[in-house]
Amino acid sequence: MVYLHCLPPSVEPRVSDHMPQIIDMIKQLECYNIMPLSLTSFQILDSGCAYRMDGDVYFSVEKFPDYGQLSGRKLEDNRAGERVAVDARKKNPADFALWKSAKEGEPFWESPWGPGRPGWHIECSAMSAAYLGHSFDIHGGGMDLVFPHHENEIAQSCAACRDSSISYWVHNGFVTVDSEKMSKSLGNFFTIRQVIDLYHPLALRLFLLGTHYRSPINYSDIQLESASERIFYIYQTLHDCETVISQHDMAFEKDSIPPDILDGINRFHNVFVTSMSDDLHTPVLLAAFSDPLKIINDMIHTRKGKKQAKRIESLVALEKIVKNALSVLGLMPTRYSEVLQQLREKALKRAKLTEDQVLQKIEGRAVARKNRDYEKSDAIRKDLATLGIALMDSPDGTSWRPAVPLALQQQQVAAS
């Protein structure tokens, strides 16, 4: 998670360390007779929401009038028995277990209902209440948890505490691989460690941010290659910008930035605020990086850009707005030079080449060009491009950078 620039969790609770809180919440569900009808109104019930059955404790969904509020499912539409066998002892097939009596060979804890273990749903409600209180802002999980897990969490939490509420439910879409659902049974399952063995963690992060978190995300080699190429471009642009700025020592006022550059900066800022406020719509924001990055590159590398008035002031302002957005997205590296080298190393590993071998090919191409053997020169460039190594010619010589392998580009074109 550190490699992916994910913030560490404040706590990582274990169910086995919170059995008293779980038991207390179940006892509340047995005894409490105040049920919420909505966020502002309540109803007095004749009995609690939980009932006992041979050492088990179940939550009675019929006692919770708002059951189905998250998923939009009606109680009469729920079809029991599709995932697990229906327990005929339950009052309603949709009732869910709060406590399960001990089975032979299973771990168990002592409780007022005898030895057993908690149900799946009650664990989350009890532990979140222990650390976050009964009301907090964000609750996350996969789309498959909306029903029944999160629906059941809402029911038992609200039944146990009238003040229980979640401001935002955040559910992420599924991962597919080449448009097929990722699963062990299909043999297309792999871990983050396997991915970052070949691709830089920040390239993976950029790839993930390129799809809205609620949408399915399609993992493929070409998607990771494209993310690697894109993030290299971003960091190389900022590295070049930093180098140019470091050669000048000057202070300036914001008003000294040319109006057209300032307008571009304001447009980017507006897209940033709007897209992130729109349910974290990161793909829109990532697309918006193109404009400020292009302006930076033009000012650094083109003859016209180098002559632009207030060039350094503009570069400073543009760099600042881009860096701020990257920081919010968790894409800001410690040093550009370090991550650029790491991206090159990953590209070499995927291409099964060493840097010396690439430099030798660059030298061979230079000799071929000097001898006007352009066919050989083009062949060397194409061979490297096929492996994901792009050659960049400039007045200072030829350099290379990671790129989407030509073979994958051709596959994508054929598929479209």
C-alpha positions as CSV (number, residue, x, y, z in Angstrom):
1,M,0.0,0.0,0.0
2,V,2.9,2.3,0.7
3,Y,4.2,1.8,-2.9
4,L,0.7,2.7,-4.2
5,H,0.7,5.9,-2.2
6,C,-2.2,4.7,-0.1
7,L,-2.5,6.3,3.4
8,P,-2.2,3.7,6.2
9,P,-5.3,2.9,8.2
10,S,-5.5,4.4,11.7
11,V,-6.7,1.1,13.1
12,E,-7.0,-2.5,11.7
13,P,-9.4,-4.1,14.2
14,R,-9.9,-7.8,14.7
15,V,-13.2,-9.4,15.4
16,S,-11.7,-11.6,18.1
17,D,-10.7,-8.5,20.1
18,H,-14.1,-7.0,20.0
19,M,-16.4,-9.8,21.2
20,P,-17.7,-7.7,24.2
21,Q,-18.9,-4.9,21.9
22,I,-20.5,-7.4,19.5
23,I,-22.3,-9.2,22.4
24,D,-23.5,-5.8,23.8
25,M,-24.9,-4.8,20.4
26,I,-26.8,-8.0,20.1
27,K,-28.2,-7.6,23.6
28,Q,-29.4,-4.1,22.6
29,L,-31.2,-5.6,19.6
30,E,-33.0,-8.1,21.9
31,C,-34.1,-5.5,24.4
32,Y,-34.5,-2.1,22.7
33,N,-38.0,-1.3,21.5
34,I,-37.5,2.0,19.7
35,M,-37.2,1.6,16.0
36,P,-36.5,4.4,13.5
37,L,-39.0,4.9,10.6
38,S,-36.8,7.6,9.1
39,L,-34.0,10.0,10.1
40,T,-36.5,12.0,12.1
41,S,-39.4,9.8,13.2
42,F,-39.6,6.6,15.4
43,Q,-42.1,3.9,16.2
44,I,-42.6,2.1,19.5
45,L,-42.6,-1.7,19.0
46,D,-43.9,-4.4,21.3
47,S,-40.7,-6.4,21.3
48,G,-37.0,-6.2,20.2
49,C,-35.6,-6.8,16.8
50,A,-33.7,-10.0,17.7
51,Y,-35.0,-13.4,18.6
52,R,-33.4,-16.6,19.9
53,M,-33.6,-20.0,18.4
54,D,-31.7,-23.0,19.8
55,G,-28.6,-21.0,20.7
56,D,-28.7,-18.8,17.6
57,V,-29.9,-15.2,17.5
58,Y,-31.6,-13.8,14.4
59,F,-32.5,-10.2,13.4
60,S,-36.2,-9.9,12.4
61,V,-36.2,-7.8,9.2
62,E,-40.0,-7.4,9.4
63,K,-39.4,-5.4,12.6
64,F,-37.3,-2.8,10.6
65,P,-39.8,-0.9,8.4
66,D,-37.0,0.7,6.3
67,Y,-35.3,-2.5,5.4
68,G,-34.1,-2.2,1.7
69,Q,-33.5,1.5,1.8
70,L,-30.0,1.2,0.5
71,S,-30.4,-1.4,-2.3
72,G,-34.0,-0.3,-3.2
73,R,-35.1,-3.9,-2.8
74,K,-38.5,-4.7,-1.4
75,L,-38.7,-7.4,1.3
76,E,-41.2,-9.4,-0.6
77,D,-38.9,-9.5,-3.7
78,N,-36.0,-11.1,-1.8
79,R,-35.4,-14.7,-2.9
80,A,-34.0,-16.7,-0.1
81,G,-31.9,-19.9,-0.6
82,E,-30.0,-18.8,-3.7
83,R,-26.6,-18.5,-2.0
84,V,-27.1,-20.6,1.2
85,A,-29.6,-23.2,2.4
86,V,-32.6,-21.6,4.1
87,D,-32.9,-22.2,7.8
88,A,-36.5,-23.4,8.3
89,R,-36.5,-22.2,11.9
90,K,-36.4,-18.5,11.0
91,K,-39.5,-16.5,11.2
92,N,-38.7,-15.0,7.8
93,P,-36.3,-16.5,5.2
94,A,-34.6,-13.0,5.0
95,D,-33.8,-12.9,8.7
96,F,-30.1,-12.9,9.2
97,A,-27.9,-14.3,12.0
98,L,-26.5,-12.1,14.7
99,W,-25.1,-15.0,16.7
100,K,-24.5,-18.6,15.7
101,S,-24.2,-21.5,18.1
102,A,-20.9,-23.3,18.2
103,K,-20.4,-26.1,15.7
104,E,-17.9,-28.9,16.2
105,G,-14.4,-27.9,15.1
106,E,-15.2,-24.2,14.8
107,P,-13.8,-21.5,17.1
108,F,-16.3,-20.2,19.7
109,W,-16.8,-17.6,22.5
110,E,-19.0,-17.7,25.5
111,S,-22.1,-15.5,25.4
112,P,-25.5,-15.1,27.1
113,W,-26.9,-17.4,24.4
114,G,-24.3,-20.1,24.9
115,P,-21.0,-20.8,23.2
116,G,-20.8,-19.6,19.6
117,R,-19.6,-16.9,17.2
118,P,-20.9,-13.7,15.7
119,G,-22.7,-13.4,12.4
120,W,-20.9,-11.8,9.5
121,H,-22.9,-8.5,9.5
122,I,-22.8,-7.7,13.3
123,E,-19.0,-7.7,13.3
124,C,-18.8,-4.6,11.1
125,S,-21.5,-2.6,12.9
126,A,-20.0,-3.2,16.3
127,M,-16.4,-2.5,15.3
128,S,-17.2,0.7,13.3
129,A,-19.3,2.0,16.2
130,A,-16.4,1.3,18.6
131,Y,-14.0,3.5,16.6
132,L,-16.1,5.9,14.6
133,G,-19.3,6.2,16.7
134,H,-22.7,5.4,15.5
135,S,-22.7,8.2,12.9
136,F,-19.9,8.8,10.4
137,D,-19.3,10.1,6.9
138,I,-18.2,7.4,4.6
139,H,-18.7,3.6,4.5
140,G,-17.1,1.7,1.6
141,G,-17.1,-1.7,0.0
142,G,-17.6,-3.5,-3.3
143,M,-20.9,-3.4,-5.3
144,D,-21.6,-7.0,-4.2
145,L,-21.8,-5.8,-0.6
146,V,-24.8,-3.5,-1.1
147,F,-27.1,-6.4,-0.5
148,P,-27.3,-8.2,1.8
149,H,-24.3,-7.1,3.9
150,H,-24.6,-3.3,4.0
151,E,-28.4,-3.5,4.0
152,N,-28.2,-5.7,7.1
153,E,-25.6,-3.4,8.7
154,I,-28.0,-0.5,8.3
155,A,-30.9,-2.4,9.9
156,Q,-29.0,-3.7,12.9
157,S,-27.1,-0.4,13.5
158,C,-30.2,1.7,13.4
159,A,-32.2,-0.7,15.5
160,A,-29.4,-0.7,18.1
161,C,-29.0,3.1,18.1
162,R,-31.5,5.7,16.9
163,D,-28.7,8.1,16.1
164,S,-26.9,5.7,13.7
165,S,-26.4,7.1,10.2
166,I,-23.9,7.0,7.3
167,S,-23.6,10.2,5.2
168,Y,-22.1,8.5,2.1
169,W,-22.1,4.9,0.9
170,V,-19.1,4.4,-1.5
171,H,-19.3,1.2,-3.6
172,N,-16.6,0.3,-6.1
173,G,-17.2,-1.6,-9.4
174,F,-15.7,-5.0,-10.2
175,V,-12.4,-5.8,-11.9
176,T,-12.5,-7.5,-15.2
177,V,-9.5,-8.9,-17.2
178,D,-9.7,-8.4,-20.9
179,S,-13.5,-7.8,-20.4
180,E,-13.9,-11.1,-18.4
181,K,-14.7,-11.1,-14.7
182,M,-11.5,-11.7,-12.6
183,S,-11.8,-15.0,-10.7
184,K,-9.5,-17.8,-9.6
185,S,-11.7,-20.3,-11.4
186,L,-11.0,-18.7,-14.7
187,G,-7.3,-18.5,-14.1
188,N,-7.1,-14.8,-14.6
189,F,-6.6,-13.8,-11.0
190,F,-3.4,-12.0,-9.9
191,T,-2.3,-9.9,-7.0
192,I,-1.1,-6.3,-6.7
193,R,2.4,-7.7,-6.0
194,Q,2.4,-9.5,-9.3
195,V,1.3,-6.4,-11.2
196,I,3.9,-4.1,-9.6
197,D,6.6,-6.5,-10.4
198,L,6.3,-5.4,-14.0
199,Y,4.6,-2.0,-13.7
200,H,5.4,0.9,-11.5
201,P,2.9,1.3,-8.6
202,L,2.1,4.9,-9.6
203,A,1.3,3.7,-13.1
204,L,-1.1,1.2,-11.6
205,R,-2.6,4.0,-9.5
206,L,-3.0,6.2,-12.5
207,F,-4.7,3.3,-14.4
208,L,-7.2,2.8,-11.5
209,L,-8.0,6.5,-11.3
210,G,-8.8,6.5,-15.0
211,T,-12.1,4.7,-14.4
212,H,-14.8,6.1,-12.1
213,Y,-14.7,4.0,-8.9
214,R,-18.3,2.9,-9.2
215,S,-17.8,1.6,-12.7
216,P,-16.3,-1.8,-13.7
217,I,-12.6,-1.5,-14.4
218,N,-11.2,-3.5,-17.3
219,Y,-7.6,-4.7,-16.6
220,S,-5.4,-5.4,-19.6
221,D,-1.8,-5.2,-20.6
222,I,-2.4,-2.3,-23.0
223,Q,-4.2,-0.3,-20.3
224,L,-1.2,-0.7,-17.9
225,E,1.2,0.1,-20.7
226,S,-0.8,3.3,-21.6
227,A,-0.8,4.3,-18.0
228,S,3.0,3.8,-17.7
229,E,3.6,5.9,-20.9
230,R,1.2,8.6,-19.6
231,I,2.7,8.9,-16.2
232,F,6.2,9.0,-17.6
233,Y,5.2,11.9,-19.8
234,I,3.7,13.7,-16.8
235,Y,6.8,13.3,-14.6
236,Q,9.2,14.1,-17.5
237,T,7.3,17.3,-18.2
238,L,7.5,18.4,-14.6
239,H,11.1,17.4,-14.3
240,D,12.0,19.5,-17.3
241,C,9.9,22.3,-15.9
242,E,11.7,22.1,-12.6
243,T,15.1,22.2,-14.3
244,V,14.3,25.3,-16.3
245,I,12.8,27.1,-13.2
246,S,15.8,26.2,-11.1
247,Q,18.0,28.2,-13.5
248,H,16.2,31.4,-12.5
249,D,16.0,33.1,-9.2
250,M,13.2,35.6,-9.1
251,A,10.1,36.6,-7.2
252,F,7.0,37.8,-8.9
253,E,3.4,38.6,-8.3
254,K,0.4,36.6,-9.6
255,D,-0.7,39.6,-11.7
256,S,2.4,39.3,-13.7
257,I,1.2,36.0,-15.3
258,P,-0.1,36.6,-18.9
259,P,-4.0,36.6,-19.1
260,D,-4.2,33.6,-21.4
261,I,-2.0,31.5,-19.1
262,L,-4.0,32.6,-16.1
263,D,-7.2,31.7,-17.9
264,G,-5.9,28.2,-18.6
265,I,-4.9,27.8,-15.0
266,N,-8.4,28.9,-13.8
267,R,-10.0,26.4,-16.3
268,F,-8.0,23.6,-14.9
269,H,-8.7,24.5,-11.3
270,N,-12.5,24.7,-12.1
271,V,-12.4,21.2,-13.7
272,F,-10.5,20.0,-10.7
273,V,-13.1,21.3,-8.2
274,T,-16.1,20.3,-10.3
275,S,-14.9,16.7,-11.1
276,M,-13.8,15.9,-7.6
277,S,-17.0,17.3,-6.2
278,D,-19.0,15.2,-8.6
279,D,-18.6,11.9,-6.7
280,L,-14.8,11.8,-7.2
281,H,-15.0,11.8,-11.0
282,T,-11.2,11.3,-11.5
283,P,-11.3,10.3,-15.2
284,V,-12.4,13.9,-16.1
285,L,-9.7,15.4,-14.0
286,L,-7.0,13.2,-15.5
287,A,-8.1,14.2,-19.0
288,A,-7.8,17.9,-18.0
289,F,-4.1,17.5,-17.3
290,S,-3.4,17.5,-21.0
291,D,-3.8,21.3,-21.5
292,P,-1.4,22.6,-18.8
293,L,1.2,19.9,-19.6
294,K,1.1,20.8,-23.3
295,I,1.6,24.5,-22.4
296,I,4.6,23.6,-20.2
297,N,6.2,21.5,-22.9
298,D,5.7,24.2,-25.5
299,M,7.4,26.8,-23.3
300,I,10.3,24.5,-22.6
301,H,10.9,23.0,-26.0
302,T,9.5,25.1,-28.8
303,R,11.1,28.3,-30.2
304,K,7.8,30.2,-29.9
305,G,7.3,29.1,-26.3
306,K,10.8,30.0,-25.2
307,K,10.1,33.6,-26.4
308,Q,6.8,33.9,-24.5
309,A,6.5,36.9,-22.2
310,K,6.7,36.1,-18.5
311,R,7.8,32.5,-19.4
312,I,9.3,31.6,-16.1
313,E,6.5,33.1,-14.1
314,S,4.0,31.1,-16.2
315,L,6.0,27.9,-15.7
316,V,6.0,28.3,-11.9
317,A,2.3,28.9,-11.8
318,L,1.5,26.0,-14.1
319,E,3.8,23.6,-12.2
320,K,2.1,24.6,-9.0
321,I,-1.4,23.9,-10.1
322,V,-0.5,20.5,-11.7
323,K,1.5,19.4,-8.6
324,N,-1.4,20.4,-6.3
325,A,-3.8,18.2,-8.3
326,L,-1.3,15.3,-8.4
327,S,-0.9,15.5,-4.7
328,V,-4.7,15.2,-4.1
329,L,-4.7,12.2,-6.3
330,G,-1.8,10.6,-4.5
331,L,0.4,10.7,-7.7
332,M,3.0,13.1,-6.5
333,P,6.4,11.4,-6.2
334,T,9.2,12.5,-3.9
335,R,11.7,13.0,-6.8
336,Y,10.9,13.1,-10.5
337,S,14.3,11.7,-11.4
338,E,13.9,8.7,-9.2
339,V,10.5,7.6,-10.4
340,L,11.5,8.3,-14.0
341,Q,14.4,5.9,-13.6
342,Q,12.1,3.3,-12.0
343,L,9.7,3.6,-14.9
344,R,12.5,2.9,-17.3
345,E,13.6,-0.1,-15.3
346,K,10.1,-1.6,-15.4
347,A,9.9,-1.0,-19.1
348,L,13.2,-2.7,-19.6
349,K,12.1,-5.7,-17.5
350,R,8.9,-6.0,-19.6
351,A,11.0,-5.8,-22.8
352,K,13.5,-8.3,-21.5
353,L,16.3,-5.9,-22.3
354,T,19.1,-4.2,-20.4
355,E,19.8,-0.5,-20.7
356,D,23.2,-1.2,-22.2
357,Q,21.5,-3.2,-24.9
358,V,19.1,-0.3,-25.7
359,L,22.1,2.1,-25.8
360,Q,23.9,-0.2,-28.1
361,K,20.9,-0.2,-30.5
362,I,20.7,3.6,-30.3
363,E,24.4,3.8,-31.2
364,G,23.9,1.3,-34.0
365,R,21.0,3.4,-35.3
366,A,23.2,6.5,-35.2
367,V,25.9,4.8,-37.3
368,A,23.2,3.7,-39.8
369,R,21.8,7.2,-40.1
370,K,25.3,8.6,-40.5
371,N,25.9,6.1,-43.3
372,R,22.5,7.0,-44.8
373,D,21.2,3.5,-44.2
374,Y,17.8,4.7,-43.3
375,E,16.2,1.3,-43.8
376,K,18.4,-0.2,-41.1
377,S,17.8,2.9,-38.9
378,D,14.0,2.6,-39.2
379,A,14.2,-1.2,-38.5
380,I,16.1,-0.5,-35.2
381,R,13.5,2.1,-34.2
382,K,10.6,-0.3,-35.1
383,D,12.2,-3.3,-33.3
384,L,12.5,-1.3,-30.1
385,A,9.0,0.2,-30.5
386,T,7.6,-3.3,-30.8
387,L,9.1,-4.0,-27.3
388,G,7.8,-0.8,-25.7
389,I,10.9,1.4,-26.1
390,A,10.3,4.7,-27.9
391,L,13.3,6.6,-29.3
392,M,13.2,10.4,-29.0
393,D,15.5,12.4,-31.3
394,S,16.6,16.0,-30.3
395,P,19.5,18.4,-31.1
396,D,21.2,16.9,-28.0
397,G,21.1,13.3,-29.3
398,T,18.7,10.4,-29.0
399,S,17.1,9.3,-25.7
400,W,14.5,6.6,-25.0
401,R,11.3,6.4,-22.9
402,P,8.7,3.7,-22.1
403,A,5.8,3.5,-24.6
404,V,2.9,1.1,-25.4
405,P,4.5,-1.8,-27.4
406,L,3.7,-1.6,-31.1
407,A,2.3,-5.1,-31.1
408,L,-0.3,-4.2,-28.4
409,Q,-1.2,-1.0,-30.3
410,Q,-1.8,-3.1,-33.4
411,Q,-3.9,-5.5,-31.4
412,Q,-6.0,-2.7,-30.1
413,V,-6.5,-1.2,-33.6
414,A,-7.5,-4.7,-34.9
415,A,-10.0,-5.2,-32.0
416,S,-11.6,-1.8,-32.6
